[in-house]
Amino acid sequence: MTAVAKRIALIAHDEKKLEMLEWVEHNRAALRPHRLWATGTTGRVIAERCPDLALTRLKSGPLGGDQQVGAMIATGEIDALFFFIDPMSPQPHDVDVKALTRLSTLYNIPTAHNRATADFLITSPLFATSYTPQLPDLEAYVQRLVKVR
């Protein structure tokens, strides 16, 4: 298997931003060959401490950044999603979070919602090599019959 740069999205709720930053710093060498996108403040925090990473900042999650990542997943522009979710705090954009989780599941994107899962993903032999996920066949859904009055 040949090494290939992955396209990775990084998102963290406010109470998980420090944990995400520590994880990125700990895995800096493994992340360096890849292209990274991060929502708003998460991206700012990472860029300040890790300027050597190829990071593009998107809008803040509640201001549309989650949808930007979702659109990138739907168009095949993201290979992995690391989204550290805070399960103890209510999120004003919870519907956006659910939509993003749904899209990553639908398009078979490896997703980590916590550090343990992120550690498993980044240490997988597939992380740094060529991998083509099995995409769902959505043609039957797209071509379904609908009643129109």
CNS distance restraints for C-alpha pairs under 8 A (distance, minus, plus):
assign (resid   1 and name CA) (resid 129 and name CA) 5.82 0.50 0.50
assign (resid   1 and name CA) (resid 130 and name CA) 6.32 0.50 0.50
assign (resid   2 and name CA) (resid 129 and name CA) 5.41 0.50 0.50
assign (resid   2 and name CA) (resid 130 and name CA) 6.01 0.50 0.50
assign (resid   3 and name CA) (resid 128 and name CA) 5.44 0.50 0.50
assign (resid   3 and name CA) (resid 129 and name CA) 4.37 0.50 0.50
assign (resid   3 and name CA) (resid 130 and name CA) 6.28 0.50 0.50
assign (resid   4 and name CA) (resid 128 and name CA) 6.00 0.50 0.50
assign (resid   4 and name CA) (resid 129 and name CA) 5.30 0.50 0.50
assign (resid   4 and name CA) (resid 130 and name CA) 5.56 0.50 0.50
assign (resid   5 and name CA) (resid  33 and name CA) 5.86 0.50 0.50
assign (resid   5 and name CA) (resid  34 and name CA) 4.57 0.50 0.50
assign (resid   5 and name CA) (resid  35 and name CA) 6.77 0.50 0.50
assign (resid   5 and name CA) (resid 128 and name CA) 6.99 0.50 0.50
assign (resid   5 and name CA) (resid 129 and name CA) 7.96 0.50 0.50
assign (resid   6 and name CA) (resid  34 and name CA) 5.08 0.50 0.50
assign (resid   6 and name CA) (resid  35 and name CA) 6.24 0.50 0.50
assign (resid   6 and name CA) (resid  78 and name CA) 7.77 0.50 0.50
assign (resid   6 and name CA) (resid  79 and name CA) 5.90 0.50 0.50
assign (resid   6 and name CA) (resid  80 and name CA) 7.52 0.50 0.50
assign (resid   6 and name CA) (resid 127 and name CA) 7.74 0.50 0.50
assign (resid   6 and name CA) (resid 128 and name CA) 7.41 0.50 0.50
assign (resid   7 and name CA) (resid  34 and name CA) 6.25 0.50 0.50
assign (resid   7 and name CA) (resid  35 and name CA) 4.94 0.50 0.50
assign (resid   7 and name CA) (resid  36 and name CA) 5.96 0.50 0.50
assign (resid   7 and name CA) (resid  37 and name CA) 7.71 0.50 0.50
assign (resid   7 and name CA) (resid  77 and name CA) 6.82 0.50 0.50
assign (resid   7 and name CA) (resid  78 and name CA) 4.99 0.50 0.50
assign (resid   7 and name CA) (resid  79 and name CA) 5.14 0.50 0.50
assign (resid   7 and name CA) (resid  80 and name CA) 6.70 0.50 0.50
assign (resid   8 and name CA) (resid  34 and name CA) 7.24 0.50 0.50
assign (resid   8 and name CA) (resid  35 and name CA) 6.18 0.50 0.50
assign (resid   8 and name CA) (resid  36 and name CA) 4.83 0.50 0.50
assign (resid   8 and name CA) (resid  37 and name CA) 6.17 0.50 0.50
assign (resid   8 and name CA) (resid  78 and name CA) 5.80 0.50 0.50
assign (resid   8 and name CA) (resid  79 and name CA) 5.86 0.50 0.50
assign (resid   8 and name CA) (resid  80 and name CA) 4.95 0.50 0.50
assign (resid   8 and name CA) (resid  81 and name CA) 5.88 0.50 0.50
assign (resid   8 and name CA) (resid  82 and name CA) 7.51 0.50 0.50
assign (resid   9 and name CA) (resid  36 and name CA) 5.82 0.50 0.50
assign (resid   9 and name CA) (resid  37 and name CA) 4.75 0.50 0.50
assign (resid   9 and name CA) (resid  38 and name CA) 5.62 0.50 0.50
assign (resid   9 and name CA) (resid  69 and name CA) 7.00 0.50 0.50
assign (resid   9 and name CA) (resid  78 and name CA) 6.76 0.50 0.50
assign (resid   9 and name CA) (resid  80 and name CA) 6.41 0.50 0.50
assign (resid   9 and name CA) (resid  81 and name CA) 4.85 0.50 0.50
assign (resid   9 and name CA) (resid  82 and name CA) 6.09 0.50 0.50
assign (resid   9 and name CA) (resid  83 and name CA) 7.79 0.50 0.50
assign (resid  10 and name CA) (resid  36 and name CA) 7.12 0.50 0.50
assign (resid  10 and name CA) (resid  37 and name CA) 6.10 0.50 0.50
assign (resid  10 and name CA) (resid  38 and name CA) 4.59 0.50 0.50
assign (resid  10 and name CA) (resid  39 and name CA) 6.91 0.50 0.50
assign (resid  10 and name CA) (resid  42 and name CA) 7.46 0.50 0.50
assign (resid  10 and name CA) (resid  43 and name CA) 7.69 0.50 0.50
assign (resid  10 and name CA) (resid  81 and name CA) 6.28 0.50 0.50
assign (resid  10 and name CA) (resid  82 and name CA) 4.98 0.50 0.50
assign (resid  10 and name CA) (resid  83 and name CA) 5.88 0.50 0.50
assign (resid  11 and name CA) (resid  38 and name CA) 5.75 0.50 0.50
assign (resid  11 and name CA) (resid  39 and name CA) 5.74 0.50 0.50
assign (resid  11 and name CA) (resid  42 and name CA) 6.16 0.50 0.50
assign (resid  11 and name CA) (resid  43 and name CA) 7.97 0.50 0.50
assign (resid  11 and name CA) (resid  61 and name CA) 7.90 0.50 0.50
assign (resid  11 and name CA) (resid  81 and name CA) 7.99 0.50 0.50
assign (resid  11 and name CA) (resid  82 and name CA) 6.30 0.50 0.50
assign (resid  11 and name CA) (resid  83 and name CA) 4.55 0.50 0.50
assign (resid  11 and name CA) (resid  84 and name CA) 6.32 0.50 0.50
assign (resid  12 and name CA) (resid  16 and name CA) 5.46 0.50 0.50
assign (resid  12 and name CA) (resid  17 and name CA) 5.21 0.50 0.50
assign (resid  12 and name CA) (resid  20 and name CA) 6.49 0.50 0.50
assign (resid  12 and name CA) (resid  42 and name CA) 6.14 0.50 0.50
assign (resid  12 and name CA) (resid  83 and name CA) 5.49 0.50 0.50
assign (resid  12 and name CA) (resid  84 and name CA) 4.60 0.50 0.50
assign (resid  12 and name CA) (resid  85 and name CA) 6.11 0.50 0.50
assign (resid  13 and name CA) (resid  17 and name CA) 6.17 0.50 0.50
assign (resid  13 and name CA) (resid  84 and name CA) 6.45 0.50 0.50
assign (resid  13 and name CA) (resid  85 and name CA) 5.62 0.50 0.50
assign (resid  13 and name CA) (resid  86 and name CA) 5.92 0.50 0.50
assign (resid  14 and name CA) (resid  86 and name CA) 7.88 0.50 0.50
assign (resid  15 and name CA) (resid  86 and name CA) 6.34 0.50 0.50
assign (resid  16 and name CA) (resid  20 and name CA) 6.17 0.50 0.50
assign (resid  16 and name CA) (resid  84 and name CA) 6.06 0.50 0.50
assign (resid  16 and name CA) (resid  85 and name CA) 6.80 0.50 0.50
assign (resid  16 and name CA) (resid  86 and name CA) 6.26 0.50 0.50
assign (resid  17 and name CA) (resid  21 and name CA) 6.08 0.50 0.50
assign (resid  17 and name CA) (resid  42 and name CA) 6.19 0.50 0.50
assign (resid  17 and name CA) (resid  45 and name CA) 7.93 0.50 0.50
assign (resid  17 and name CA) (resid  84 and name CA) 7.84 0.50 0.50
assign (resid  18 and name CA) (resid  22 and name CA) 6.11 0.50 0.50
assign (resid  19 and name CA) (resid  23 and name CA) 6.11 0.50 0.50
assign (resid  19 and name CA) (resid 115 and name CA) 7.73 0.50 0.50
assign (resid  20 and name CA) (resid  24 and name CA) 6.10 0.50 0.50
assign (resid  20 and name CA) (resid  84 and name CA) 6.79 0.50 0.50
assign (resid  20 and name CA) (resid 115 and name CA) 7.77 0.50 0.50
assign (resid  21 and name CA) (resid  25 and name CA) 6.11 0.50 0.50
assign (resid  21 and name CA) (resid  45 and name CA) 7.13 0.50 0.50
assign (resid  21 and name CA) (resid  46 and name CA) 5.92 0.50 0.50
assign (resid  22 and name CA) (resid  26 and name CA) 6.03 0.50 0.50
assign (resid  23 and name CA) (resid  27 and name CA) 6.11 0.50 0.50
assign (resid  23 and name CA) (resid 115 and name CA) 7.25 0.50 0.50
assign (resid  24 and name CA) (resid  28 and name CA) 5.56 0.50 0.50
assign (resid  24 and name CA) (resid  31 and name CA) 7.56 0.50 0.50
assign (resid  24 and name CA) (resid  46 and name CA) 7.58 0.50 0.50
assign (resid  25 and name CA) (resid  50 and name CA) 7.19 0.50 0.50
assign (resid  27 and name CA) (resid  31 and name CA) 6.17 0.50 0.50
assign (resid  28 and name CA) (resid  32 and name CA) 5.90 0.50 0.50
assign (resid  28 and name CA) (resid  50 and name CA) 7.91 0.50 0.50
assign (resid  28 and name CA) (resid  53 and name CA) 7.76 0.50 0.50
assign (resid  29 and name CA) (resid  33 and name CA) 7.83 0.50 0.50
assign (resid  30 and name CA) (resid 122 and name CA) 7.50 0.50 0.50
assign (resid  31 and name CA) (resid  53 and name CA) 7.38 0.50 0.50
assign (resid  32 and name CA) (resid  52 and name CA) 7.45 0.50 0.50
assign (resid  32 and name CA) (resid  53 and name CA) 5.42 0.50 0.50
assign (resid  32 and name CA) (resid  54 and name CA) 7.11 0.50 0.50
assign (resid  34 and name CA) (resid  54 and name CA) 7.10 0.50 0.50
assign (resid  35 and name CA) (resid  53 and name CA) 7.88 0.50 0.50
assign (resid  35 and name CA) (resid  54 and name CA) 5.37 0.50 0.50
assign (resid  35 and name CA) (resid  55 and name CA) 6.41 0.50 0.50
assign (resid  36 and name CA) (resid  53 and name CA) 7.62 0.50 0.50
assign (resid  36 and name CA) (resid  54 and name CA) 5.91 0.50 0.50
assign (resid  36 and name CA) (resid  55 and name CA) 4.61 0.50 0.50
assign (resid  36 and name CA) (resid  56 and name CA) 6.22 0.50 0.50
assign (resid  37 and name CA) (resid  43 and name CA) 7.45 0.50 0.50
assign (resid  37 and name CA) (resid  55 and name CA) 5.48 0.50 0.50
assign (resid  37 and name CA) (resid  56 and name CA) 4.72 0.50 0.50
assign (resid  37 and name CA) (resid  57 and name CA) 5.82 0.50 0.50
assign (resid  37 and name CA) (resid  58 and name CA) 6.92 0.50 0.50
assign (resid  38 and name CA) (resid  42 and name CA) 6.14 0.50 0.50
assign (resid  38 and name CA) (resid  43 and name CA) 4.62 0.50 0.50
assign (resid  38 and name CA) (resid  55 and name CA) 7.09 0.50 0.50
assign (resid  38 and name CA) (resid  56 and name CA) 6.41 0.50 0.50
assign (resid  38 and name CA) (resid  57 and name CA) 5.14 0.50 0.50
assign (resid  38 and name CA) (resid  58 and name CA) 5.97 0.50 0.50
assign (resid  39 and name CA) (resid  43 and name CA) 5.54 0.50 0.50
assign (resid  39 and name CA) (resid  57 and name CA) 5.80 0.50 0.50
assign (resid  39 and name CA) (resid  58 and name CA) 4.73 0.50 0.50
assign (resid  39 and name CA) (resid  59 and name CA) 5.52 0.50 0.50
assign (resid  39 and name CA) (resid  60 and name CA) 5.08 0.50 0.50
assign (resid  39 and name CA) (resid  61 and name CA) 5.75 0.50 0.50
assign (resid  39 and name CA) (resid  65 and name CA) 5.32 0.50 0.50
assign (resid  39 and name CA) (resid  66 and name CA) 7.13 0.50 0.50
assign (resid  40 and name CA) (resid  44 and name CA) 6.34 0.50 0.50
assign (resid  40 and name CA) (resid  57 and name CA) 6.06 0.50 0.50
assign (resid  40 and name CA) (resid  58 and name CA) 5.59 0.50 0.50
assign (resid  40 and name CA) (resid  59 and name CA) 4.86 0.50 0.50
assign (resid  40 and name CA) (resid  60 and name CA) 3.74 0.50 0.50
assign (resid  40 and name CA) (resid  61 and name CA) 6.62 0.50 0.50
assign (resid  40 and name CA) (resid  65 and name CA) 7.03 0.50 0.50
assign (resid  41 and name CA) (resid  45 and name CA) 6.10 0.50 0.50
assign (resid  41 and name CA) (resid  60 and name CA) 6.33 0.50 0.50
assign (resid  42 and name CA) (resid  46 and name CA) 6.26 0.50 0.50
assign (resid  43 and name CA) (resid  47 and name CA) 5.90 0.50 0.50
assign (resid  43 and name CA) (resid  55 and name CA) 7.41 0.50 0.50
assign (resid  43 and name CA) (resid  56 and name CA) 7.44 0.50 0.50
assign (resid  43 and name CA) (resid  57 and name CA) 5.32 0.50 0.50
assign (resid  43 and name CA) (resid  58 and name CA) 7.62 0.50 0.50
assign (resid  44 and name CA) (resid  48 and name CA) 6.11 0.50 0.50
assign (resid  44 and name CA) (resid  57 and name CA) 7.26 0.50 0.50
assign (resid  45 and name CA) (resid  49 and name CA) 6.57 0.50 0.50
assign (resid  46 and name CA) (resid  50 and name CA) 5.62 0.50 0.50
assign (resid  46 and name CA) (resid  51 and name CA) 7.70 0.50 0.50
assign (resid  47 and name CA) (resid  51 and name CA) 5.00 0.50 0.50
assign (resid  47 and name CA) (resid  53 and name CA) 7.47 0.50 0.50
assign (resid  47 and name CA) (resid  55 and name CA) 6.95 0.50 0.50
assign (resid  58 and name CA) (resid  65 and name CA) 5.58 0.50 0.50
assign (resid  58 and name CA) (resid  68 and name CA) 7.29 0.50 0.50
assign (resid  59 and name CA) (resid  63 and name CA) 6.14 0.50 0.50
assign (resid  59 and name CA) (resid  64 and name CA) 5.85 0.50 0.50
assign (resid  59 and name CA) (resid  65 and name CA) 4.29 0.50 0.50
assign (resid  59 and name CA) (resid  68 and name CA) 7.78 0.50 0.50
assign (resid  60 and name CA) (resid  64 and name CA) 6.37 0.50 0.50
assign (resid  60 and name CA) (resid  65 and name CA) 4.96 0.50 0.50
assign (resid  60 and name CA) (resid  66 and name CA) 7.63 0.50 0.50
assign (resid  61 and name CA) (resid  65 and name CA) 4.15 0.50 0.50
assign (resid  61 and name CA) (resid  66 and name CA) 4.72 0.50 0.50
assign (resid  61 and name CA) (resid  67 and name CA) 7.73 0.50 0.50
assign (resid  61 and name CA) (resid  93 and name CA) 7.86 0.50 0.50
assign (resid  62 and name CA) (resid  66 and name CA) 7.04 0.50 0.50
assign (resid  62 and name CA) (resid  92 and name CA) 7.47 0.50 0.50
assign (resid  62 and name CA) (resid  93 and name CA) 5.54 0.50 0.50
assign (resid  62 and name CA) (resid  96 and name CA) 7.73 0.50 0.50
assign (resid  64 and name CA) (resid  68 and name CA) 6.26 0.50 0.50
assign (resid  65 and name CA) (resid  69 and name CA) 6.32 0.50 0.50
assign (resid  66 and name CA) (resid  70 and name CA) 6.15 0.50 0.50
assign (resid  66 and name CA) (resid  96 and name CA) 6.28 0.50 0.50
assign (resid  66 and name CA) (resid  97 and name CA) 6.97 0.50 0.50
assign (resid  66 and name CA) (resid 100 and name CA) 6.65 0.50 0.50
assign (resid  67 and name CA) (resid  71 and name CA) 6.03 0.50 0.50
assign (resid  67 and name CA) (resid  96 and name CA) 6.92 0.50 0.50
assign (resid  67 and name CA) (resid 100 and name CA) 7.22 0.50 0.50
assign (resid  68 and name CA) (resid  72 and name CA) 6.31 0.50 0.50
assign (resid  69 and name CA) (resid  73 and name CA) 6.23 0.50 0.50
assign (resid  69 and name CA) (resid  78 and name CA) 7.87 0.50 0.50
assign (resid  69 and name CA) (resid 100 and name CA) 7.59 0.50 0.50
assign (resid  70 and name CA) (resid  74 and name CA) 6.21 0.50 0.50
assign (resid  70 and name CA) (resid  99 and name CA) 7.66 0.50 0.50
assign (resid  70 and name CA) (resid 100 and name CA) 5.40 0.50 0.50
assign (resid  70 and name CA) (resid 103 and name CA) 6.44 0.50 0.50
assign (resid  70 and name CA) (resid 104 and name CA) 7.73 0.50 0.50
assign (resid  71 and name CA) (resid  75 and name CA) 6.19 0.50 0.50
assign (resid  72 and name CA) (resid  76 and name CA) 6.19 0.50 0.50
assign (resid  72 and name CA) (resid  77 and name CA) 4.87 0.50 0.50
assign (resid  72 and name CA) (resid  78 and name CA) 5.88 0.50 0.50
assign (resid  73 and name CA) (resid  77 and name CA) 5.68 0.50 0.50
assign (resid  73 and name CA) (resid  78 and name CA) 5.10 0.50 0.50
assign (resid  73 and name CA) (resid  79 and name CA) 7.75 0.50 0.50
assign (resid  73 and name CA) (resid 103 and name CA) 6.94 0.50 0.50
assign (resid  73 and name CA) (resid 104 and name CA) 6.74 0.50 0.50
assign (resid  73 and name CA) (resid 107 and name CA) 7.17 0.50 0.50
assign (resid  73 and name CA) (resid 109 and name CA) 7.77 0.50 0.50
assign (resid  74 and name CA) (resid 103 and name CA) 6.94 0.50 0.50
assign (resid  74 and name CA) (resid 107 and name CA) 6.98 0.50 0.50
assign (resid  78 and name CA) (resid 109 and name CA) 7.73 0.50 0.50
assign (resid  79 and name CA) (resid 109 and name CA) 6.10 0.50 0.50
assign (resid  79 and name CA) (resid 110 and name CA) 7.23 0.50 0.50
assign (resid  80 and name CA) (resid 109 and name CA) 5.57 0.50 0.50
assign (resid  80 and name CA) (resid 110 and name CA) 5.01 0.50 0.50
assign (resid  80 and name CA) (resid 111 and name CA) 5.99 0.50 0.50
assign (resid  81 and name CA) (resid 104 and name CA) 7.59 0.50 0.50
assign (resid  81 and name CA) (resid 109 and name CA) 6.94 0.50 0.50
assign (resid  81 and name CA) (resid 110 and name CA) 6.26 0.50 0.50
assign (resid  81 and name CA) (resid 111 and name CA) 4.67 0.50 0.50
assign (resid  81 and name CA) (resid 112 and name CA) 6.39 0.50 0.50
assign (resid  82 and name CA) (resid 111 and name CA) 5.73 0.50 0.50
assign (resid  82 and name CA) (resid 112 and name CA) 4.80 0.50 0.50
assign (resid  82 and name CA) (resid 113 and name CA) 6.30 0.50 0.50
assign (resid  82 and name CA) (resid 114 and name CA) 7.93 0.50 0.50
assign (resid  82 and name CA) (resid 118 and name CA) 6.65 0.50 0.50
assign (resid  83 and name CA) (resid 111 and name CA) 7.25 0.50 0.50
assign (resid  83 and name CA) (resid 112 and name CA) 5.97 0.50 0.50
assign (resid  83 and name CA) (resid 113 and name CA) 4.94 0.50 0.50
assign (resid  83 and name CA) (resid 114 and name CA) 7.25 0.50 0.50
assign (resid  84 and name CA) (resid 112 and name CA) 7.10 0.50 0.50
assign (resid  84 and name CA) (resid 113 and name CA) 4.63 0.50 0.50
assign (resid  84 and name CA) (resid 114 and name CA) 5.07 0.50 0.50
assign (resid  84 and name CA) (resid 115 and name CA) 7.24 0.50 0.50
assign (resid  85 and name CA) (resid 113 and name CA) 5.64 0.50 0.50
assign (resid  85 and name CA) (resid 114 and name CA) 6.79 0.50 0.50
assign (resid  90 and name CA) (resid  94 and name CA) 7.65 0.50 0.50
assign (resid  93 and name CA) (resid  97 and name CA) 6.62 0.50 0.50
assign (resid  94 and name CA) (resid  98 and name CA) 6.24 0.50 0.50
assign (resid  95 and name CA) (resid  99 and name CA) 6.11 0.50 0.50
assign (resid  96 and name CA) (resid 100 and name CA) 6.15 0.50 0.50
assign (resid  97 and name CA) (resid 101 and name CA) 6.19 0.50 0.50
assign (resid  98 and name CA) (resid 102 and name CA) 6.05 0.50 0.50
assign (resid  99 and name CA) (resid 103 and name CA) 6.19 0.50 0.50
assign (resid 100 and name CA) (resid 104 and name CA) 6.20 0.50 0.50
assign (resid 101 and name CA) (resid 105 and name CA) 6.21 0.50 0.50
assign (resid 102 and name CA) (resid 106 and name CA) 6.01 0.50 0.50
assign (resid 103 and name CA) (resid 107 and name CA) 6.01 0.50 0.50
assign (resid 104 and name CA) (resid 108 and name CA) 5.92 0.50 0.50
assign (resid 104 and name CA) (resid 109 and name CA) 4.93 0.50 0.50
assign (resid 104 and name CA) (resid 110 and name CA) 7.34 0.50 0.50
assign (resid 104 and name CA) (resid 111 and name CA) 6.92 0.50 0.50
assign (resid 105 and name CA) (resid 109 and name CA) 6.29 0.50 0.50
assign (resid 106 and name CA) (resid 136 and name CA) 7.25 0.50 0.50
assign (resid 107 and name CA) (resid 135 and name CA) 6.07 0.50 0.50
assign (resid 107 and name CA) (resid 136 and name CA) 6.73 0.50 0.50
assign (resid 108 and name CA) (resid 133 and name CA) 6.55 0.50 0.50
assign (resid 108 and name CA) (resid 134 and name CA) 6.96 0.50 0.50
assign (resid 108 and name CA) (resid 135 and name CA) 6.35 0.50 0.50
assign (resid 108 and name CA) (resid 136 and name CA) 7.69 0.50 0.50
assign (resid 109 and name CA) (resid 133 and name CA) 7.53 0.50 0.50
assign (resid 110 and name CA) (resid 121 and name CA) 7.71 0.50 0.50
assign (resid 111 and name CA) (resid 118 and name CA) 7.91 0.50 0.50
assign (resid 112 and name CA) (resid 117 and name CA) 5.14 0.50 0.50
assign (resid 112 and name CA) (resid 118 and name CA) 5.03 0.50 0.50
assign (resid 112 and name CA) (resid 121 and name CA) 7.52 0.50 0.50
assign (resid 113 and name CA) (resid 117 and name CA) 6.87 0.50 0.50
assign (resid 113 and name CA) (resid 118 and name CA) 7.38 0.50 0.50
assign (resid 114 and name CA) (resid 118 and name CA) 6.22 0.50 0.50
assign (resid 115 and name CA) (resid 119 and name CA) 6.02 0.50 0.50
assign (resid 116 and name CA) (resid 120 and name CA) 6.41 0.50 0.50
assign (resid 117 and name CA) (resid 121 and name CA) 6.23 0.50 0.50
assign (resid 118 and name CA) (resid 122 and name CA) 6.11 0.50 0.50
assign (resid 119 and name CA) (resid 123 and name CA) 6.15 0.50 0.50
assign (resid 120 and name CA) (resid 124 and name CA) 6.22 0.50 0.50
assign (resid 121 and name CA) (resid 127 and name CA) 6.71 0.50 0.50
assign (resid 122 and name CA) (resid 127 and name CA) 5.74 0.50 0.50
assign (resid 123 and name CA) (resid 127 and name CA) 6.89 0.50 0.50
assign (resid 125 and name CA) (resid 129 and name CA) 6.92 0.50 0.50
assign (resid 126 and name CA) (resid 130 and name CA) 6.99 0.50 0.50
assign (resid 126 and name CA) (resid 131 and name CA) 6.46 0.50 0.50
assign (resid 138 and name CA) (resid 142 and name CA) 6.21 0.50 0.50
assign (resid 139 and name CA) (resid 143 and name CA) 6.00 0.50 0.50
assign (resid 140 and name CA) (resid 144 and name CA) 5.89 0.50 0.50
